[in-house]
Amino acid sequence: MVFRELLTRESILPKWREVLIAFRRLEDRGEIRGGRFVGNFLGEQFALPYAVESLRSMRSEAPTGDIITVSAADPLNLTGILVPGEKVPAISGRFVKFQDGVGVGESDRSPYVPPIASAG
């Protein structure tokens, strides 16, 4: 899924007009789809066909309560862009937690704690 506001976190990009021309060519060839897939954002949006189907199928799923933790430097850190809340800086060593697609916090600790090897 790509649209203009989503690219605001990127530092080195061509002009949106150039990106738009490339996406329209890909859409004409049937490689991506254009439309309005994510609400509350203006302008054209583009996605791979399987991403569109995935978004549509998620509308009918019940919340699971699962918590997912990603690095703040990960491109999935969309807090303050797509996900409500303040932006979490893309700093290595920081993590963002999401529950059912909603940001629920951030931390300086890795979500993974390796098991302690037993001697013997």
FENRAWO-V614730 format. One record per pair of residues at least 6 apart in sequence whose C-alpha atoms are under 7 Angstrom apart, sorted by sequence separation. I is the first residue (numbers start at 0). J is the second residue. D is the distance in Angstrom with one decimal. If there is no record, write none. Layout:
<<I J D> <I J D>>
//
This chain:
<<25 31 5.8> <26 32 5.5> <78 84 6.0> <79 85 4.7> <96 102 5.8> <97 103 5.4> <26 33 6.6> <78 85 6.4> <79 86 4.2> <96 103 5.5> <35 43 6.6> <36 44 6.8> <78 86 5.2> <96 104 5.3> <34 43 6.1> <35 44 5.7> <78 87 6.3> <95 104 5.9> <96 105 5.9> <33 43 6.8> <34 44 5.4> <95 105 4.3> <33 44 5.6> <34 45 6.5> <94 105 5.4> <95 106 6.6> <3 15 6.9> <33 45 4.5> <94 106 5.2> <32 45 5.5> <33 46 6.6> <93 106 5.7> <94 107 6.2> <31 45 6.6> <32 46 5.4> <93 107 4.5> <94 108 7.0> <31 46 5.6> <32 47 6.1> <92 107 5.9> <93 108 6.7> <94 109 6.9> <31 47 4.6> <32 48 6.1> <71 87 6.6> <92 108 7.0> <30 47 7.0> <31 48 6.0> <71 88 6.5> <72 89 4.0> <71 89 4.7> <72 90 5.5> <71 90 5.9> <72 91 5.8> <82 101 6.4> <71 91 6.7> <82 102 6.8> <71 93 5.3> <70 93 6.0> <71 94 4.8> <70 94 4.4> <71 95 5.7> <78 102 6.6> <69 94 5.6> <70 95 6.2> <68 94 6.5> <69 95 5.5> <68 95 5.6> <69 96 6.5> <68 96 4.4> <67 96 5.6> <68 97 6.4> <66 96 6.5> <67 97 5.2> <66 97 5.5> <67 98 6.4> <66 98 4.5> <65 98 5.7> <64 98 5.9> <65 99 6.5> <64 99 5.9> <63 99 6.6> <62 99 5.9> <2 43 6.3> <2 44 4.7> <68 110 6.6> <1 44 5.7> <2 45 6.5> <0 44 7.0> <1 45 5.2> <0 45 5.6> <1 46 6.3> <0 46 4.3> <5 80 6.6>>
//
